[in-house]
């Protein structure tokens, strides 16, 4: 592949359909159903996350999919809050578009759907999204711009070849994602088995009162947890060049488990240390991540650390307690929680069971850290390959493709 002939198209010229969402929020239910709403928060870094979706009834699903039922290979773009996130539909699950999302379905005679998806992730297309972005408070893309931005396509066989190479990395990422999902499910279920269903080691010998072991006493979380509330340095010290420590203001850069480091700060602020649980104190209150390295936290976050070093136990405790967001806090417009209120949050002192649980899940959490970092590296390699493959600067032999896929 010595050179590649590229042709510029408007996106509407290479799609069979471009479908905007229904511009109002579907009524969701508080129980799980097969019908899942894809909100902007579910689309991140090329993936559509189905672990934290709102469910609706079948009647609502049919009403909200009158325009289109998403299918495997479709591309979903977020028009606002956040702007420019992209995800590829990889499942037959019954999903539908939530507000501020738009769906693209490639014309297979002109565009390979996976290649088109990688184009959406490229600097060329992302740059257009942000140049279109407008709004006095929140950047968004207008519907007309969603149909006219440009893509660069080589001949279809070349698209398919490049997509095959790049999707090999995504296949590896997906395998890791499945392993991550199983490991997380194992740890969560163990917590529920011990501390919700009360089937912990030795439960048959324990004495219960009102469904709780008599020895478990209610305490304030501050009795066993140290708190550090974020405080933002001046924005003049922020950068995206990796100078200083990663800076996190809130949940905007939260990842599956560990935050994605995009903004750095060249002066010290409130420090979260590796292993600290990052707790969002502004809407949504109670969303969690874990600091995978030393970082600076802004006003939207608190760093929590167990006084006995049982941070693995602390994470699953908080994950269970705050499975529903905004359980605590107040605010006339956006919910928020202060340090004093957070410190008073009530939990059970479960004694040595906390140590035992921590010992069980610590190896699981270490595996999760390795797999998530592997996925980060795979995405970075994939993203570096895209412009080089399109330009023809990188030639990939069949044997190399087989090594990638293997």
N, C-alpha and C positions, 0 to 999 in steps of 0.2 A: 504494500500500500504506500506507494511513493508520494502520491498527491491525492487530494480529495476535491472534487468539484462540489462547491456549496451553492445552494440556491436559496434566496430569501423569500419567505412567504409571510403573509398575514396569518395569524393562527386560525382564523375562520376558514381559510382556504385549504387547510389540511385536516379539518375535523368534520366528521359526519354530523356531530351535534355539539352545541355548547349550551348548557342549561343552568340557569341561575336557580338559587334556592327559593322556597316560598318565604317571603319577607315578613314573617312573623314566627314566633316561637311555638313549636308544637307542644301540646299539653302532655307532660310526661307523668309516669306513674312511679310509685315508690317501691315497686317490686320488679323482679327481673322478668323480661319477656324476650322473645327472639327478635324484636323489632327495635333497632338501635339508631339513635340520632347522632350524626357526626357533627360535633360543634368545632369551632376553630381551635379549641384547646386539645382536640383529639388529633389534629394534623400537625406534625412536627418533624422537621429534619428528614423529609422524604417518606415518612411512615404514617399510617393511620392507626392510632392506638385504640383498641377496643376494650381495654381494661377499666376505663373510667368513663363510660358512656351513660346517657340517660335513655331509658326504655319507654316505649309507648305501646298502646294497644294496637291490635291489627287494624281496627277501623281508622285510627289516626295515621298509621303507616300507609294505608291505601290512599288516603286523602293527600298526604304529603309526597307521594310518589306518582301523582297523576302526570307530571311532566317527564319524569325519568326514574327508573329503578337502577341504581348503580350496579355495575357488573365488573367482573375481573378485567383488569386492564384499563379501566377508566382512571382519569387523573382528577384529583380534587385540589382546588386552589382556595386559599383563604384571602378574601378581599379586604379584611379589616380585623384588627384586634386578635392576632397580629396580622400584619400585611405580608403577603408573599410566601407563606408556608405552603408546601406541596406534599401531597401523598398519593401513592399508587394503590388502587383497590386490588388487594391480593386474596380476597376471601369471597365465598359465596354467602356469607352472613347477610341477613336482611337488614341492610343499612339504608339511611336516607340523609339528604342534605339538611343540616341545620342552618341557622341564619348566618349570613355573610360568607357563604361558601358557594363555589361554582364548579360545575363538572364539565370535563372535556373528554370526548370520545373520538379517537383518531379515525381518519379515513384510511383503511388498511391498504388502499391502492397507492397512496402517496406517502404515508407516514407509519413507521413501526411505533406502536403505542409505548413500548419501553424506551425507545430512543427519544420519543417526544417528552416523556417523563424526565429523562436526564437533561434534555434541553431546558425544561422548566427550572431545573436546579442549577443551571449554568450561570456564570456571571453575566453573560450577554442578556439573558432573559430576566434574571433577577434585577439587574440594573434598570431595565425598563419598568418593572413593577414599582420600584422606588422612585423613579422619575415621574411616573404617573401619580404616585401617592399624593393625595390632597386631603385637607380637612383641618379645621381650626384647632381641634383638640386631638382627634385620632386620625392617623393616616389611613386612607382607604383608596381602592381602585374603583373607578366608575365602571358601570356595566359596558358602556361603549368601548372603553379601553381594554376591557377583558376580551374583546373580540377582534382587536386590531393590532395587538403587539406582534412583533416580528419573531420568527424562528428561522434558524439556518439548517437546512436539510441537505445531506449528500444523497446520492441515488439510494433507492430502497435496499438493495442487497448490502450496501455499505452500512446503512443504518442498522440492519439486522445483525451484521457481524459485530459492530461496535456495541450494540445493546447486549449481545450474547456475552461479550467479554466483561462488561460492567455489571451485568446481572449476576455473573458468577460470584462477585463480591457480595451482592445483596443476598444471594442464596446462603452464603456463609454467615452473613449477619442474621438471617432468619433462623438458621439452625441454632445459633447462639441465643436468639430471642426465645426460642422454644425451651431451651435449657434454663434460661433465666426465669421464665414463667413457671416452670416446674419447681425450681428451687425456691422461689418466692412463695409459691403455693404451699410447699411443704412446711416452710417456717411459719406462715400465717396459720395454717391448720393446726400445727403443734401448739401455737399460742392459744387458739380457741379451745383446743381439746383440754389443755391444762387449766386455763383461767376463765373460760366462759362456760364450757360444759362441765367443768370441775372434775375432770378425770385425770388428775395429776398423779405422779408417783406417790403411793401411800394414801390415796383418797379413801380407800375402803376402811382404813383405820381412823380417819379423821372424824371429829364431831362437828356437825353442821348446825347452824342456826339461821333460819330464814334463807336457806339455800347457799350460805357462805360458811366456810370453815370458821369455827369460833376463834381460832388463833389469828385470823386475818383482821387487822385493825385499820380503820380508815385514817389516812394521814393526808396532809397537804403535800403536793408533789415537791414543793421546795424543801421538804425534810430529807429527800434523797437525791435531789437534782440541783445542780448549780446552773444559774441563768446568766446569760449575757445578751443584752438587748442591743440591736444594731444602731449605729449613729453614722450618718453619711459624711465623708469628707467633702470638700468643695469639688465641684465637677471639673475644675481646671486641672485637677490631678489625675483625671481618668484618661485611659488610652486603650487602644486595641492592639498594641504592639508587643504585649507581654511584659511590659516594664512594671516591676513591683509584684504585688500579689493580686490574684483574681478578686474582683469586686462583685458582690451580689446584693441587689436592692430588694428583690422579692422573688416571686415564683416565675418570672419571665424566662429565666434560663434554667429552670428545673429540668432535669432529665428523668429517665425511668427511676433512678435511685440516687444518682450523683449529679450535681449541677454541671452544665456545660459552661466552660470558662471562655467568655468572649470579651468581657471588659475587665481591665486591670487598673490598679490604683498605685501611684508612685509614692504615696505617703501612708503611714500606718493609721489605721482606724481601729474599730472594734474587731478583734481577731477571733475567728472560729478555728479551732484546731482540728487536725485530722481525726475523724471518728465522731465529732460532735453532730448531734441531730439538729438540722436546720428547720425551724418551725416558723411558718408564715404568720405574722401578727397583724397583717392587713388583708382585706378581702382578696382571696378567700382565707379565713383564719383556720389554721390547723393542717395546711398542706405540708408534707414532709419531704426532705432530701437529707443526704448525709454528706458532710464535708470529706472529700477524698484527699484533701491536702489542706494546708493552712491557707485561709482566705479572709477577706474583709467583708463584714456584713453591714448593710445599710439599714435604714429605719424600717423596712418592711419585714425584717427577719430577726429571729432570736436564735442564739446557739445554746443548746441544752446538753449538759454532760452529767452522767450519773456519778454521784460522789464516790461510789465503790468501783467505778470503771465498768459497770454493766451496761454499756451503751447499746449493745445488741439487744438486750432485753428491753431497754428503754424505747428503742425504735419501734418494736412490735407492740409494746404497750400503747404508745401514742397512736400508732397506726390503727389499732383496734378502737381506742377511745374516740378518735377523731375520724372515723370512717365516714361520718357526715360532717361536712364543712360548716364553719360558723356556729358551732355549738356554744361558744362563749364569745364575748365581745359586744360592742355596741357602736353606734355611729348613725348619724342622720342620713348620710348618703352611702358611705362605704363602711362595712363592718371592720372594726379593729379591736385589739385587745392590748391592755397595758400590762406592765411587768407585775404589778401588785395582784391584779386579777388572775393572771396566769399562774403565779406562785401559789395561789390559794386553791387551784384545781385539785379535787379530791381523787385519790387513788387508794388501793389496798396495799398495805405492807404485807407481802406474801412470804417474807422470811427467806430461808435458804432456797426456796423454789426459784427465786430470781437468779441465783448463782447457777443452779442446775440447768435452767432454761438457757441462760447465756452460754454455758459450755456446749449445749447441743447446737445452737444456731451460729456460733462464731465461725466454725469451718464453712458453713453454708454461705455466710456473708462474705467470706474471703473468696470463695469461688465466684460469687456474683460480681465482686470487684474486678476480678481477672477477666471475666466474660464481657462485662460492659466496657472495659478499657480496650479489649480486643476489637469490639465493634466500633469504637471510636477510631481506632487505627485503620480498620478496613474502610470506613467511610472516607477518611482522609486520603487513602490511596486511590479509591474510586474517583473521588472528586478531582484529584490531580491528573488522573488518566484521561478524563473526558475531553478537555481542550486539546491535549496532545494527540489523541486518537483521531479527532475530527480534522485536525490540521494535517494529518499524515506524518507528523514528526516522529511518531512511535509506530514501529512495525511489529506486529504480533504474529508469530508463527502458530501453526496448528498445534505443535507440541507444547508451546507455551500456554495456549488456551486450555489444553487438557490438564496442564499442571495447575492452572488457576482453578479450574472446575473440580480438580481432585482434592 
